[in-house]
Amino acid sequence: MTNREVAELAGVSSAAVSRYLNGGYLSEEKRARIAAAIEETGYVPSANARILRTKKSDTIGVILTKTDESAMTGVVSGIEKYFFASDYGTSIAYVGDDTKEQSKIMRSLLERQIDGIILVSSAPIPGDVDLYLRARVPVVVVGQHAHDLSSVRFDNFGAAYDLASSLGCTPDNRVAYIDAAGHYRSFGADRRKGFLAGLERIGIDQDQVSVRTAGFTVEDGFRATDELLSKKTEFDYIACATDTIAAGAIKAVRKHFGRVDSPRAPRLSGFGNDPILQAVVGPIPSVSFDYEECGIKAAEIMIDLLKDRLSNTRSLVLGYQIVGV
């Protein structure tokens, strides 16, 4: 089935069918006849032909680097929900932090006449940002600020500051902080600085805080906390940069004290309010982010860029909620 055959059945010109398919002006009478012909024949226009004709695919490329699984799921859900309502599709690619790998994926997307790119990454953009500035299509970064590119991210510093201020610590408390290790955790520095600043507000100097680093797994959190608890120092509080690290910390506390609510056990906090981890290990103080809203906002900025409704790049910082305190 072709445009010409649909046109013959509807009694209109092939040009009229093309205008109908591309949203051009047609009389209501012709529009109704073409719609009836398409309904009768089940005609589906060639996407490749439309792309060649319009130089647009109505598809946005979404590049996902290493990040928290629940966060990624929420962000992608928001992106797809907004684009679906806007009649855009998505082409999702999972890559690592390597610049060459991202460049290869980007070239592949651009070869398919992708209309824009959303990079979802908690990692510093590897290599030169020019990789994205040269993309020739709008780019929105999710999870961090990027110079010369539009971005959507959370206020990790403010969230960590408010969490530390809400925990009820006193100046004589012994506090440890387990940071997220690895260069790819761009949010880690903001969370650590915010938490230490929040402690200083209540009279705990940063030099008094024992800082350790851990990888991004439960076992990494367990090992770091087990090392802390094996020392002679008795901690009143152990704060973790992520809920995943906190889940490992809970395992270590149970190893040393039998149960988390033991009078001698340190109190714990996480970050991210992961619903699965909270259900498994029990509720602990944490910070909740609306990841789906983050995805929606990123998609909204992308549509504004495509429709020329934004003359400059836009940097959006979203809020948070302290939970479990």
C-alpha positions in Angstrom: 0.0 0.0 0.0 1.4 3.4 -1.0 0.4 7.1 -0.7 -0.9 7.0 -4.3 -3.2 4.0 -3.6 -4.6 5.7 -0.5 -5.1 8.8 -2.6 -7.0 6.9 -5.4 -9.2 5.2 -2.8 -10.0 8.6 -1.1 -10.4 10.4 -4.4 -7.7 13.0 -3.6 -4.2 13.8 -4.9 -1.0 12.1 -3.5 0.0 15.6 -2.3 -3.2 15.8 -0.2 -2.3 12.5 1.5 1.2 13.8 2.2 -0.2 17.0 3.7 -2.6 14.8 5.9 0.3 12.6 7.1 2.5 15.7 7.9 -0.2 17.7 9.6 -0.6 20.2 6.8 -3.8 22.2 5.9 -6.6 20.3 4.3 -10.4 20.8 4.1 -12.4 18.8 6.7 -14.1 16.9 3.8 -10.7 15.8 2.3 -9.3 15.0 5.7 -12.3 12.8 6.5 -12.0 10.9 3.2 -8.3 10.2 3.7 -8.8 9.1 7.3 -11.5 6.7 6.1 -9.3 5.3 3.4 -6.4 4.7 5.9 -8.8 3.1 8.4 -10.1 0.8 5.6 -6.7 -0.3 4.3 -4.7 -0.3 7.5 -2.1 1.8 5.8 1.0 2.6 7.8 3.3 5.2 6.2 7.0 4.4 5.8 9.0 5.9 8.7 12.2 5.8 6.6 10.5 7.7 3.8 9.2 10.3 6.2 12.7 10.8 7.7 14.3 11.2 4.3 11.6 13.8 3.4 11.5 15.8 6.6 15.0 15.2 8.0 13.3 14.4 11.4 12.6 11.1 13.1 10.4 12.4 16.0 12.7 10.3 18.2 15.0 11.3 21.0 18.1 9.4 21.9 18.5 8.6 25.6 22.1 7.7 26.7 22.3 6.0 30.1 25.6 5.7 31.9 26.3 4.0 35.3 23.8 5.1 37.8 21.5 3.8 40.6 18.9 1.4 39.1 15.9 2.7 40.8 16.9 6.3 39.9 17.4 5.3 36.3 14.0 3.6 36.1 12.2 6.6 37.5 14.0 9.1 35.2 13.4 7.0 32.1 9.7 6.5 33.0 9.3 10.3 33.3 11.1 10.9 29.9 9.0 8.3 28.1 5.7 9.5 29.7 6.3 13.1 28.5 7.5 12.1 25.0 4.6 9.7 24.5 2.1 12.6 25.2 4.1 14.7 22.8 4.2 12.1 20.0 7.9 11.5 20.3 9.6 8.1 20.6 12.8 7.2 22.4 15.9 5.2 21.4 17.6 4.1 24.6 21.3 3.1 24.8 23.2 1.9 27.9 26.9 2.8 27.9 29.8 3.1 30.3 31.7 6.2 31.2 34.2 5.9 28.4 34.3 8.8 26.0 34.9 6.7 22.9 32.0 4.4 23.7 29.7 7.4 24.2 31.0 9.0 21.0 30.3 5.7 19.1 26.7 5.6 20.4 26.1 9.2 19.6 27.3 8.7 16.0 24.9 5.8 15.7 22.0 7.8 17.0 22.8 10.8 14.7 23.0 8.5 11.7 19.4 7.6 12.4 18.4 11.3 12.2 17.7 11.5 15.9 16.1 14.8 16.9 17.8 15.3 20.3 19.9 13.6 22.9 19.3 13.2 26.7 22.4 12.1 28.7 21.4 10.5 32.0 24.6 10.3 34.1 25.7 10.7 37.7 29.3 10.7 36.2 31.2 13.7 35.2 30.9 14.0 31.4 34.0 12.1 30.2 36.5 13.9 27.9 35.5 17.1 26.3 32.0 18.5 26.5 32.6 19.5 22.9 31.6 15.9 22.1 28.0 16.9 22.9 28.3 20.5 21.6 29.2 19.1 18.2 26.1 16.9 18.1 24.2 19.3 15.9 21.0 18.5 17.9 19.7 19.7 21.3 21.3 18.0 24.3 20.0 17.8 27.8 22.1 16.4 30.7 20.3 14.7 33.6 22.1 14.3 37.0 24.7 17.0 36.9 25.5 20.5 35.7 27.2 20.8 32.4 28.6 24.1 31.1 27.0 25.3 27.8 24.4 22.5 27.9 20.9 22.4 29.4 20.7 20.3 32.5 18.4 18.9 35.2 19.7 17.8 38.6 18.9 17.5 42.3 20.2 19.7 45.1 22.5 17.1 46.7 24.4 19.6 48.8 21.2 21.1 50.3 19.7 17.7 50.8 22.7 16.4 52.7 23.0 19.6 54.7 19.3 19.4 55.8 19.7 15.6 56.6 22.7 16.2 58.8 20.9 19.1 60.6 17.8 16.9 61.2 19.4 13.9 62.8 19.6 15.2 66.3 23.4 14.9 66.7 25.1 16.8 69.4 28.6 18.4 69.4 30.1 15.6 71.5 28.8 12.8 69.2 31.3 10.7 67.2 30.2 10.6 63.6 31.5 8.7 60.5 30.6 9.3 56.9 30.9 6.7 54.2 31.4 8.4 50.8 30.7 6.9 47.3 34.1 6.0 45.8 35.0 6.4 42.2 35.4 9.3 39.8 32.0 8.5 38.3 30.0 9.6 41.3 29.7 13.3 40.6 27.0 13.7 43.2 29.3 12.3 45.9 31.3 15.5 46.5 28.2 17.6 46.9 26.6 15.1 49.4 29.8 14.8 51.4 30.3 18.6 51.6 26.7 19.2 52.4 26.6 16.7 55.2 29.8 18.0 56.8 28.6 21.5 56.5 25.3 20.5 58.2 27.3 18.9 61.1 29.3 22.1 61.5 26.1 24.0 61.9 25.3 21.9 65.0 28.9 22.2 66.4 30.7 19.1 65.0 33.9 20.2 63.3 34.7 18.4 60.0 38.0 17.3 61.4 36.1 15.3 64.0 34.3 13.2 61.3 35.8 9.9 60.2 35.4 9.7 56.4 35.7 6.4 54.5 34.9 5.5 50.9 33.0 2.6 49.5 32.0 1.2 46.1 28.5 1.3 45.0 27.4 -2.2 46.3 25.9 -3.6 49.5 29.1 -5.6 50.1 31.2 -2.5 49.7 29.1 -0.7 52.3 29.5 -3.7 54.6 33.3 -3.8 54.3 33.7 -0.1 54.9 31.4 -0.2 58.0 32.9 -3.4 59.3 36.3 -1.7 59.2 35.0 1.3 61.1 33.3 -0.8 63.8 36.5 -3.0 64.2 38.3 0.1 65.5 38.3 1.0 69.2 36.3 4.1 68.5 32.6 3.8 69.3 30.5 5.8 66.8 27.2 7.4 67.6 26.3 7.9 64.0 27.3 6.5 60.6 26.0 8.3 57.6 26.1 6.8 54.1 26.2 8.5 50.7 23.6 6.1 49.2 20.9 3.7 50.5 22.9 0.8 48.9 25.9 1.6 51.0 23.6 2.0 54.0 22.2 -1.5 53.4 25.7 -2.9 53.7 26.3 -0.8 56.9 23.2 -2.4 58.4 24.7 -5.9 57.8 27.9 -4.8 59.5 26.0 -3.3 62.5 24.1 -6.6 62.9 27.4 -8.5 62.8 28.9 -6.4 65.6 25.9 -5.7 67.8 23.3 -8.4 67.0 20.6 -6.0 65.9 20.3 -2.5 64.5 18.4 -1.1 67.5 20.9 -2.2 70.1 21.6 0.5 72.6 25.3 0.4 71.8 24.9 0.4 68.0 25.4 3.6 66.0 22.4 5.1 64.2 22.5 5.0 60.5 21.3 7.1 57.5 21.2 6.6 53.8 20.5 8.7 50.7 18.0 8.1 47.9 15.1 6.5 49.8 15.3 3.4 47.6 11.9 1.6 48.2 13.2 -1.9 47.8 16.2 -1.5 50.1 14.0 0.3 52.7 11.6 -2.6 52.5 14.4 -5.2 53.0 16.5 -3.6 55.6 13.9 -1.5 57.3 13.3 2.3 57.4 16.2 4.5 58.1 16.7 8.3 57.7 17.2 9.1 54.1 16.5 11.7 51.3 13.8 11.1 48.8 14.0 12.5 45.2 11.3 12.5 42.6 13.2 10.8 39.8 10.2 10.6 37.5 9.6 14.3 37.8 13.3 14.8 36.9 12.7 12.8 33.7 9.6 14.8 32.8 11.5 18.1 33.3 14.3 16.9 31.1 11.9 15.9 28.3 10.0 19.2 28.8 13.3 21.2 28.2 14.1 19.1 25.2 10.7 19.8 23.6 11.2 23.5 24.3 14.6 23.4 22.6 13.2 21.6 19.6 10.3 24.1 19.3 12.7 27.0 19.7 11.0 28.1 22.9 14.3 28.4 24.7 16.8 30.9 23.4 19.6 29.9 25.9 20.5 26.8 27.8 18.5 26.1 30.9 19.8 24.7 34.2 17.1 23.3 36.5 17.8 22.2 40.1 15.0 20.1 41.7 14.2 19.7 45.4 14.0 16.8 47.8 12.3 15.5 50.9 14.0 14.3 54.2 12.3 11.1 55.3 12.6 8.8 58.4 13.8 11.3 60.9 
